[in-house]
Amino acid sequence: MLNKLNAVEGRYEEINRLLCLPETAADVPKSTELMKELKRLTPVVEKFREYKKNTADAADALALAEESGDDKELKALAQQEAEEKKQAAAKNEEELKILLLPKDEADEGNVIVEIRQSAGGEESALFAAVLFRMYNMYAEALGWKSEIMYANPTELGGYKEVSFLLTGENAYGRFKFESGVHRVQRIPVTESNGKIQTSTVTVAVLPEARDVDVQINPADLQIDTFRSSGAGGQHINKTESAIRITHLPTGLVVECQDERSQYKNKDKAMKVLRSRLLEMEREKQQSERAGERKAQVGTGDRSERIRTYNYPQGRVTDHRIGLTLYKIDAILNGNLDELIDALITADTAEKLKSNEE
């Protein structure tokens, strides 16, 4: 680990040197990439330097204890300081192990979230709207921007399907464990006999793809226009502004009818298509890795039941890590940090265990 950390520190110093050169400043793309790399390396280097200082301080304190002779008070103080610095260095070492874990570059970028009605009819569609609100409230609290990519609302205010782009730092990294089946248990507003009903909603989470991430051959696309349909909106059914794009090699179909402009709808649909194609490629690469671990927090498969929201008991249970929180109102109002942090911690622990093995 020390060899790797020394190499990281060497690269960090080299980047700082390069950024001071006039020719680097003149090359905007290169300087931008170097700044991004510097940002990734900085936490590691700062922690490594803290580790080295604590290790050196511990050694100095031990030397002082040995040289203190008959001065028992000085010797005791020096030994105490040596022990404290050794413990601090040990803590730094554990923190460095986490910082050195392989990073998913997609974590730092934006995310497209797709929520779809599943089992439970209208009640499922209504809960899809609840999840949509929950995620948007969480994003708003973090200062992220939210943009609807596609929406197919129901007359009662639910969604058969809604997809949206969240723009913010580390958005995919915070959201990637939300992919899967979300189950709700509650008395539906549409139910007259007061019985608790179980419904499900599926969530898919995709890293936003840039043009450079996915190259699409225009010849592989079939683009159709049609009139918008759905609840609300004065422009509905008046112009053929809605867009349907079919990617012929994979059969993927993306629709967008949220905007009045056909051009804007096409742009949004292409964003979603690129992200779906990128996710397909990522899944393919992961499955091809020999001995690929199955993460404790789940596979990310949208057919996997990941969480239950039980209204009568006021609880939310994440089945992947066995965490139950009796604060359903707070969670549905966008207070997701406790859940998300627990999932990230569990995933990190699993990666550390895998590395040690």
Secondary structure, 3 states (H helix, E strand, C coil): CHHHHHHHHHHHHHHHHHHCCHHHHHCHHHHHHHHHHHHHHHHHHHHHHHHHHHHHHHHHHHHHHHHCCCCHHHHHHHHHHHHHHHHHHHHHHHHHHHHCCCCCHHHHCCEEEEEEECCCHHHHHHHHHHHHHHHHHHHHHCCCEEEEEEEEECCCCCEEEEEEEEECCCHHHHHHHHCEEEEEEECCCCCCCCCCEEEEEEEEEEECCCCCCCCCCHHHEEEEEECCCCCCCCCCCCCCCEEEEEECCCCEEEEECCCCCHHHHHHHHHHHHHHHHHHHHHHHHHHHCCCCCCCCCCCCCCCCEEEEEECCCCEEEECCCCEEECCHHHHHCCCCHHHHHHHHHHHHHHHHHHHHC
